[in-house]
Amino acid sequence: MNLNEKYYESIIDHHGSKLLLENFVNEKLPNYKSKRNFDFGTYEENCVSGLSPAIGRRILNEKDIVKRISNQFSYGQVEKFIDEICWRTYWKGWLEHRPQVWYDYLDDLKQLYPFKSDNVDYKNAISGNTGLECFDTWVNQLLKFGYLHNHTRMWFASLWIFHLKLPWQLGAEFFYQNLIDADSASNTLSWRWVAGLQTKGKKYIATMDNINRFTNNRFSFSNKLMLSNDDVAGYKYYEPTYVVTKSNPSKSKNKGYLIIEEDLSLVNVDKNCPIIIQSQSYNKFGQSEQVESFSNKTLKNAIEYCKNEISHNVSTFTWENAELIEKWVKTYSLDEIEIIAPTVGKYEKIIPKLSDRFNLNISYYYHDWDTSFWKYSDKGFFKMKKQIKKIISQFWETPLFKNF
Ligand SMILES: Cc1cc2nc3c(=O)[nH]c(=O)nc-3n(C[C@H](O)[C@H](O)[C@H](O)COP(=O)(O)OP(=O)(O)OC[C@H]3O[C@@H](n4cnc5c(N)ncnc54)[C@H](O)[C@@H]3O)c2cc1C
């Protein structure tokens, strides 16, 4: 899906993302249910929001989105969109229940390292030289724009696994490194879902007819596309282990706030307290320059916002220079550092390590949106889906939607 400069400028901060949401609500949301699966090639023509880079970093949060759309529509009119918003929450929760899935994926990537330098099919795939027009177009789109439409991500993953017969882990890595909305949970678990490893035996096999129908016949196929239906090896059952955790920050007056790139919501931060915020993206998994630069811009905006709207005491640090956090604690004589609880991915291990290394008292704030949904994320999505209305209604005293 082609994107323009204006889109990237909007999506990096709260104000711009809200305007993007506003446009989406007025122009596209009424047709979301019937048109969301079409990828016509451009953001303007497609009927999706493009909000994932902001939602993923919590520049825009789920509650604000649901509240905004409730002003204008009945629940039934926007149920599909709310379900999709909740899919993300569900994947996050599913991975919180089973962090081992993420660590096994990282281990698999290490094992596959030699494959990447030896395998010609892999090299052709990531450079868009497979000869399959649609796939090569999507590779170029991903590299250029850092974004693919959801249906296209599904076809892409399916072709990668069942046509090019490449390991799903390398496809997930290629996405993670190049998507500006890269997310450890949504990405890894969607790839596993396409491969048939999420729900045993249920894989997603793309077809030429389906691609033709939902892309308006934009691509030509030299031969009829036939994907294999072979099971992908490596199915393993993971026992859910997550115990719902409550926020544990105290009311201490000597508290400071640590802000990292994965959650820029700032919802927990008290006015005029010391803040330390990450200034450069932590590029642990080889993300592209485009993704890194996008993340850096979101951080720059968040720093400006903190300085202008929240506190006079705003410091910055990078993960290469984490000693600055210890120095900051000493400068302000802090007895507690509050952080929004990091989720399984880049940060959930670094934060406890930081606490041990500098002997810091770190407390975790959890979004009630997450904890309310995560307790239902241990099994399939449809178990959680049944609870969506009930969970949403608890956040507001009066019902949000008419006919709720
Ligand atoms: C193989 C594969 C890899 C994916 N990797 C990622 C990823 O790294 N990061 C990511 O955020 N999403 C990922 N997705 C999910 C989905 O494709 C994107 O969230 C969606 O395309 C984002 O575009 P949008 O904001 O225009 O979506 P919209 O259709 O406008 O949906 C609104 C929001 O709902 C959520 N959402 C929508 N569809 C899904 C979905 N299928 N799963 C989870 N959440 C969803 C997103 O937060 C999205 O911003 C992946 C899907 C597949 C099939």
PDBQT file of the ligand as one rigid body, heavy atoms in Angstrom, charges set to zero:
ROOT
HETATM    1  C1  LIG A 501       1.850 -11.921   8.606  1.00  0.00    +0.000 C 
HETATM    2  C2  LIG A 501       1.297 -10.729   9.360  1.00  0.00    +0.000 A 
HETATM    3  C3  LIG A 501       2.166  -9.915  10.071  1.00  0.00    +0.000 A 
HETATM    4  C4  LIG A 501       1.659  -8.836  10.807  1.00  0.00    +0.000 A 
HETATM    5  N1  LIG A 501       2.549  -8.027  11.518  1.00  0.00    +0.000 NA
HETATM    6  C5  LIG A 501       2.077  -7.012  12.259  1.00  0.00    +0.000 A 
HETATM    7  C6  LIG A 501       2.954  -6.181  13.015  1.00  0.00    +0.000 A 
HETATM    8  O1  LIG A 501       4.157  -6.393  13.071  1.00  0.00    +0.000 OA
HETATM    9  N2  LIG A 501       2.404  -5.144  13.701  1.00  0.00    +0.000 N 
HETATM   10  C7  LIG A 501       1.067  -4.884  13.696  1.00  0.00    +0.000 A 
HETATM   11  O2  LIG A 501       0.626  -3.914  14.337  1.00  0.00    +0.000 OA
HETATM   12  N3  LIG A 501       0.214  -5.674  13.006  1.00  0.00    +0.000 NA
HETATM   13  C8  LIG A 501       0.666  -6.715  12.285  1.00  0.00    +0.000 A 
HETATM   14  N4  LIG A 501      -0.203  -7.478  11.567  1.00  0.00    +0.000 N 
HETATM   15  C9  LIG A 501      -1.657  -7.243  11.711  1.00  0.00    +0.000 C 
HETATM   16  C10 LIG A 501      -2.283  -6.290  10.682  1.00  0.00    +0.000 C 
HETATM   17  O3  LIG A 501      -1.884  -6.647   9.407  1.00  0.00    +0.000 OA
HETATM   18  C11 LIG A 501      -1.929  -4.811  10.946  1.00  0.00    +0.000 C 
HETATM   19  O4  LIG A 501      -2.182  -4.483  12.285  1.00  0.00    +0.000 OA
HETATM   20  C12 LIG A 501      -2.780  -3.901  10.064  1.00  0.00    +0.000 C 
HETATM   21  O5  LIG A 501      -2.575  -4.212   8.717  1.00  0.00    +0.000 OA
HETATM   22  C13 LIG A 501      -2.421  -2.471  10.330  1.00  0.00    +0.000 C 
HETATM   23  O6  LIG A 501      -3.038  -1.614   9.414  1.00  0.00    +0.000 OA
HETATM   24  P1  LIG A 501      -4.181  -0.603   9.819  1.00  0.00    +0.000 P 
HETATM   25  O7  LIG A 501      -3.764   0.185  11.006  1.00  0.00    +0.000 OA
HETATM   26  O8  LIG A 501      -4.548   0.141   8.595  1.00  0.00    +0.000 OA
HETATM   27  O9  LIG A 501      -5.333  -1.590  10.234  1.00  0.00    +0.000 OA
HETATM   28  P2  LIG A 501      -6.895  -1.353  10.431  1.00  0.00    +0.000 P 
HETATM   29  O10 LIG A 501      -7.599  -2.357   9.610  1.00  0.00    +0.000 OA
HETATM   30  O11 LIG A 501      -7.256   0.060  10.252  1.00  0.00    +0.000 OA
HETATM   31  O12 LIG A 501      -7.117  -1.805  11.944  1.00  0.00    +0.000 OA
HETATM   32  C14 LIG A 501      -7.049  -0.923  13.050  1.00  0.00    +0.000 C 
HETATM   33  C15 LIG A 501      -6.080  -1.483  14.071  1.00  0.00    +0.000 C 
HETATM   34  O13 LIG A 501      -6.501  -2.756  14.528  1.00  0.00    +0.000 OA
HETATM   35  C16 LIG A 501      -5.354  -3.594  14.743  1.00  0.00    +0.000 C 
HETATM   36  N5  LIG A 501      -5.415  -4.711  13.785  1.00  0.00    +0.000 N 
HETATM   37  C17 LIG A 501      -6.032  -4.753  12.588  1.00  0.00    +0.000 A 
HETATM   38  N6  LIG A 501      -5.917  -5.960  12.018  1.00  0.00    +0.000 NA
HETATM   39  C18 LIG A 501      -5.186  -6.704  12.871  1.00  0.00    +0.000 A 
HETATM   40  C19 LIG A 501      -4.703  -8.040  12.858  1.00  0.00    +0.000 A 
HETATM   41  N7  LIG A 501      -4.980  -8.886  11.859  1.00  0.00    +0.000 N 
HETATM   42  N8  LIG A 501      -3.958  -8.484  13.912  1.00  0.00    +0.000 NA
HETATM   43  C20 LIG A 501      -3.680  -7.654  14.956  1.00  0.00    +0.000 A 
HETATM   44  N9  LIG A 501      -4.116  -6.379  15.031  1.00  0.00    +0.000 NA
HETATM   45  C21 LIG A 501      -4.847  -5.909  14.007  1.00  0.00    +0.000 A 
HETATM   46  C22 LIG A 501      -4.134  -2.727  14.490  1.00  0.00    +0.000 C 
HETATM   47  O14 LIG A 501      -3.696  -2.146  15.706  1.00  0.00    +0.000 OA
HETATM   48  C23 LIG A 501      -4.689  -1.689  13.544  1.00  0.00    +0.000 C 
HETATM   49  O15 LIG A 501      -3.955  -0.479  13.559  1.00  0.00    +0.000 OA
HETATM   50  C24 LIG A 501       0.269  -8.578  10.811  1.00  0.00    +0.000 A 
HETATM   51  C25 LIG A 501      -0.592  -9.397  10.076  1.00  0.00    +0.000 A 
HETATM   52  C26 LIG A 501      -0.076 -10.449   9.351  1.00  0.00    +0.000 A 
HETATM   53  C27 LIG A 501      -1.029 -11.318   8.562  1.00  0.00    +0.000 C 
ENDROOT
TORSDOF 0
